[in-house]
Amino acid sequence: MKVLVIGGTGHIGSYLVPRLVLRGYDVQVLARNPRPRYGGADAEQLWSQVEWVIADRVMEEKNGSWGKRMATVDADVVIDLICYTPEQNRLIVENLDGRVRHFIHCGTIWAYGPSTRVPYRENYPRKPVTEYGKLKARIEADLLEKYSREGFPATVIHPGHISGKKWLPIDPQGTRNGVDVYRRLAHQEDVYLPDTGLATLHHVHAEDVAQIFELAILNRKAALGESFSVAAPYAMTLASCCEFVASIFGRKPSLRFVPLQKMVGVLGEEAFAIMKDHVIHSPCVSIEKAQRLLGYQPRYTTEDIYRECIAYLLESGELVV
Ligand SMILES: NC(=O)c1ccc[n+]([C@@H]2O[C@H](COP(=O)([O-])OP(=O)(O)OC[C@H]3O[C@@H](n4cnc5c(N)ncnc54)[C@H](OP(=O)(O)O)[C@@H]3O)[C@@H](O)[C@H]2O)c1
């Protein structure tokens, strides 16, 4: 079976492509550079079996050659990891229509919007609030409609906050702000959290995201015309993330709570914006559908993700305690 992974060398692709090669598929990877972000000696042999398609999607969309490239794709399955607008999606779908057995789009849980009922199930209403989430929700709606009207073989996968060994997870303050919060928790220094610290994060390891794409291919019939959330077995509050990380260092966290808007003074503008986005969404998604229909079994809890990342930070010297 031939599988094309568009944007296959990033966080997801670095884990997904070796799995697909191991499965015995003929894998084509489209990116601007023929290099996975996280290689590793063990995966080198697998990557050497990949057929590279070197192209700049955005540039080709602008100059009109992307449609022609997609119209000549020779693959049974196309996985689109880097589609962010309905126009991009329309162009690719138009050109693949009738020519592929399965088209799998990577969405995001931001398409759901802030948590209303938790855990959020895929059939609940979408109420996205960010531009990113709104565009992804539109793409999902277009794909599912095209499946129900015309049988276009689409599946949509919505990951939580993607993390990996070398891709720092959203941290226990709900942002990405270097290693400071880990150092503070390790030394039992004060850590500030917004409001009551009960906002939630719902991480997912890139290995588990890769798992679900593979499962969608293997369970094509069950996956067609469906959306799936992919995340760790449970979401965690910021306070409990702090507690867990501190426990790795044999500590209890020293938590201070301040109103959300005051966190800008603690974190600075950039990290505050990321934190606020997470606090507002406070995601908590159900993975029951992916488990039931695809056999998804997450290998990583949020604790596992933090444990792995902190071990890497210590080993690489990025975190010194
Ligand atoms: N990050 C998260 O926490 C998160 C959460 C939920 C959903 N998502 C979704 O995950 C997807 C992104 O996956 P990812 O995190 O694996 O992405 P990523 O790490 O940013 O990797 C992007 C990949 O696309 C390639 N690429 C980027 N621009 C390109 C272009 N113009 N033409 C061709 N190739 C290009 C990159 O390689 P080159 O640079 O060599 O071209 C790389 O292979 C998106 O759909 C996003 O909405 C992400």
The ligand as an ORCA input file, in Angstrom:
! r2SCAN-3c Opt
* xyz 0 1
  N       1.511     21.359     18.004
  C       0.430     20.952     18.631
  O       0.388     20.867     19.864
  C      -0.795     20.578     17.842
  C      -1.953     20.252     18.541
  C      -3.065     19.835     17.826
  C      -3.001     19.748     16.439
  N      -1.872     20.091     15.789
  C      -1.849     19.961     14.326
  O      -0.711     19.214     13.958
  C      -0.353     19.555     12.621
  C       1.102     19.885     12.579
  O       1.831     18.722     12.845
  P       3.285     18.792     13.460
  O       3.187     19.353     14.847
  O       3.886     17.470     13.242
  O       3.943     19.924     12.521
  P       5.408     20.472     12.573
  O       6.217     19.815     13.620
  O       5.320     21.956     12.530
  O       5.985     19.949     11.168
  C       5.572     20.486      9.961
  C       6.011     19.595      8.836
  O       5.600     20.159      7.603
  C       6.717     20.513      6.789
  N       6.371     21.784      6.191
  C       6.165     22.966      6.827
  N       5.867     23.929      5.928
  C       5.868     23.316      4.709
  C       5.627     23.765      3.393
  N       5.334     25.041      3.123
  N       5.715     22.883      2.381
  C       6.022     21.596      2.614
  N       6.260     21.106      3.841
  C       6.187     21.957      4.877
  C       7.910     20.543      7.734
  O       9.131     20.219      7.121
  P      10.026     21.340      6.373
  O      10.180     22.490      7.351
  O      11.301     20.655      6.037
  O       9.252     21.722      5.169
  C       7.497     19.413      8.675
  O       7.649     18.172      8.006
  C      -1.220     20.737     12.226
  O      -2.261     20.278     11.419
  C      -1.723     21.262     13.560
  O      -2.946     21.919     13.420
  C      -0.752     20.497     16.441
*
